[in-house]
Amino acid sequence: MVYLQESKNDLSIDNDPISFSEVIDGDNSDKWLDAMKDGLKSMAHNDVWDLVELPEGCKRVRCKWVFKTKRDSQGSIEHYKD
């Protein structure tokens, strides 16, 4: 078994939401929702997918939101990232 040690330079937050329901119920829901909207807008602008009819016998590609608070070198929040 491998255990990862926290670095003193690790600026991550342990309480980033792990699901959409946590985003909605959280204190910073407006900031997370804005980050999600920005992410979707960016993907649409960059034309990263096409919606097509799923051929019979094929499985759809699943996706998952990953929420991460990005911080600067001083530990201050720079932005919310989806």
SULDAHU-V275987 format. One record per helix or strand. SS is the DSSP state (helix for helix, strand for strand). FROM is the first residue (numbers start at 1). LEN is the number of residues. If there is no record, write none. Layout:
[[SS FROM LEN] [SS FROM LEN]]
//
This chain:
[[helix 20 6] [helix 29 17] [strand 68 4] [strand 77 5]]
//
